[in-house]
Each structure stands twice: as structure tokens, then as C-alpha cells.
Amino acid sequence: MRIVVTGGAGDLGSRVVREVTARGHQAVSASRRSGVDLTTGAGLDGVLTDADAVVHCADDTSRGDDVTVYATRRLADAAAAHGTHLVHISIVGIDDHPLSYYRRKLRAEQGIAAAGGPASVLRATQFHSLTAFFARSLTVGPFAVTIGDMALQPVDTDFVAQRLVDLALGPMPTAYARATDVAGPEVVAITEVARLVRTHRGASAPRTVRLPPVGRLMRAVSESRTVPAAGSADLGGRTFADWLAAQPPRLSGR
Ligand SMILES: NC(=O)c1ccc[n+]([C@@H]2O[C@H](COP(=O)([O-])OP(=O)(O)OC[C@H]3O[C@@H](n4cnc5c(N)ncnc54)[C@H](OP(=O)(O)O)[C@@H]3O)[C@@H](O)[C@H]2O)c1
């Protein structure tokens, strides 16, 4: 099969490209560096011609609605016009979350549904790399900040890529369909993530500073709304600790 991967050079997209190829199918990366710009539509029709599915991993969180919402809708309309199966990556727990990026991701899903073509939407929890970034951002010197009992159920990006490829190579739905959410094997408090990350680079365990949840956003974070309800998600991939053990002592990026 011929599988187009938007954002195929990005963190998730590159893993999807690898997985498609490893399973003996053709992966075609589509992003600005390969001449496809989803915000203008340049190159889009050409790359979708003869595609069996398109896995949408392109995004740019720095551009507000432009890529997350509008470019996704543009892609969904184009995929629907071509009769191509659109496989979209979204985030667990965005139905009632005040974080602006999560609201955009919800509008992206709604745009895909409105486009009316065959689409599979997979919601995943935070990737291990992003979870480590959160913990580093919340660690100041020897202190790790938590909001209430903030916890996550982080997931291995490779596991998410495998599920996206399962969907892309699987049967095409007749319309918009939500796949079963995916998450990592365990729930971890952000203070435990901070401890693991700091001790991973040889520093002492941080002391916890607990902030009370003030306002809608902090309340949502403290309620760990991105952790899937028990039994509602497929769990798999490496634990955060196992993933961390394979990383260099000093983490960088997201
Ligand atoms: N990180 C997490 O914890 C997490 C959890 C759940 C879901 N997700 C979802 O996973 C997806 C991928 O995240 P990621 O971290 O892998 O992203 P990433 O590494 O930042 O890669 C995004 C890619 O999008 C491409 N891109 C940006 N603007 C574009 C445009 N206008 N047209 C075409 N391509 C464009 C970029 O390639 P060029 O520069 O070549 O255009 C880039 O390689 C996102 O939708 C995110 O919401 C992430």
C-alpha cells in the first residue's frame, strides 16, 4: 500500500514512516521540506493521488489555528475528495479541557468529521519525551513543582506510531470513526517523573512544592484529565522509566 505521512520528518511522523516501510509498504513523507504545505495546499493534491491512506502527523503549535485546525481541515477535505482514508493523531482527554492547544485539537477532530470522508482518529496520551519536558519545566533547582496531585499516563511514541500504521493498513471505515485511545502502561505523578529525570542525570531527588489549583486550567491539570478512564484505552509500549533509561543523561527538546 502507498501511505502518505504528513510531517513525516517529525518526531511521530518519522516513526510512522519507519514502521510503514518495515511492514513492507511504501511511505511517502509530505511536509514543507518535501514540497507539501498544508497551510496553502501546495503539493497536496499531487501527493494524495494514488494514496491508500494518509497519516496526519504534521502540526505546528506555534502557529495557533493555522496548522492544527485549518490545515487539518484542508487535508480532510482533500482526502475526502480523493476518497482516501485519513488517519489522524489526537490527544486523550480534550473534550473538556481549557488548554488552548487541546481546544484546537478538538476543533481539528470536528473539522475532520465535518469533511465527511473516511477517517480514523486515534487519541494518545502525552509522549514520554513531552512528559520529561513538562517535568524539566516544572523543576527549579532542587524543587519540583506540582499542581495538586498532577499525574500523566505517558506513552512511548513508537507504540503510538504502530497503532497509527495498524489503522492505515487496516480496513477503511465508511465515515468518521474514533479508534480506541492509546496510553502507556502506568499512571505516573509528575513529581515522580521529575524525580526520575533528575536522578537520571545524577542529581539528587527534588523536593516537592505543591501549588493549589487556582483557575480552570490549573484545576484541569490537577485533576489529570488527560489520564484515560480505567479500561477505556489500549495500554502498551515501554514505561516512562524504561524509556528514560535508554536516553542520554542530559535530555533536550520536547
Ligand atoms: N507530543 C505529544 O505528547 C503528543 C501526544 C498526543 C498527540 N500528539 C500529536 O502528534 C502530532 C505530531 O507531533 P510531533 O511532536 O511529532 O510533531 P513535530 O515533531 O513538531 O513534527 C511536525 C511536522 O509537521 C510538519 N509541518 C509543520 N507545518 C507544516 C505545514 N504547514 N505543512 C506541512 N507540514 C508541516 C513539519 O515538517 P516541515 O518543517 O518539513 O514542514 C514537522 O516535521 C501532533 O498532531 C500532536 O498533537 C503529540
The ligand as a Gaussian input file, in Angstrom:
#p B3LYP/6-31G(d) Opt

LIG

0 1
 N        3.939000      15.155000      21.788000
 C        2.934000      14.528000      22.399000
 O        2.993000      14.210000      23.598000
 C        1.677000      14.195000      21.629000
 C        0.656000      13.450000      22.238000
 C       -0.500000      13.130000      21.501000
 C       -0.614000      13.579000      20.189000
 N        0.400000      14.310000      19.636000
 C        0.254000      14.787000      18.255000
 O        1.277000      14.258000      17.441000
 C        1.406000      15.089000      16.287000
 C        2.861000      15.161000      15.882000
 O        3.624000      15.718000      16.918000
 P        5.220000      15.738000      16.788000
 O        5.736000      16.102000      18.127000
 O        5.701000      14.508000      16.107000
 O        5.443000      16.987000      15.791000
 P        6.811000      17.549000      15.226000
 O        7.980000      16.696000      15.589000
 O        6.849000      19.008000      15.583000
 O        6.632000      17.422000      13.639000
 C        5.650000      18.138000      12.979000
 C        5.978000      18.160000      11.489000
 O        4.942000      18.923000      10.845000
 C        5.491000      19.477000       9.676000
 N        4.760000      20.703000       9.358000
 C        4.646000      21.827000      10.115000
 N        3.938000      22.757000       9.461000
 C        3.564000      22.200000       8.274000
 C        2.819000      22.660000       7.160000
 N        2.314000      23.904000       7.104000
 N        2.622000      21.825000       6.103000
 C        3.154000      20.572000       6.118000
 N        3.869000      20.081000       7.149000
 C        4.082000      20.895000       8.211000
 C        6.965000      19.769000       9.969000
 O        7.792000      19.445000       8.853000
 P        8.289000      20.616000       7.833000
 O        9.047000      21.594000       8.675000
 O        9.109000      19.895000       6.804000
 O        7.043000      21.219000       7.239000
 C        7.296000      18.823000      11.136000
 O        8.237000      17.830000      10.782000
 C        0.707000      16.406000      16.637000
 O       -0.515000      16.475000      15.932000
 C        0.399000      16.291000      18.128000
 O       -0.800000      16.931000      18.515000
 C        1.537000      14.614000      20.311000

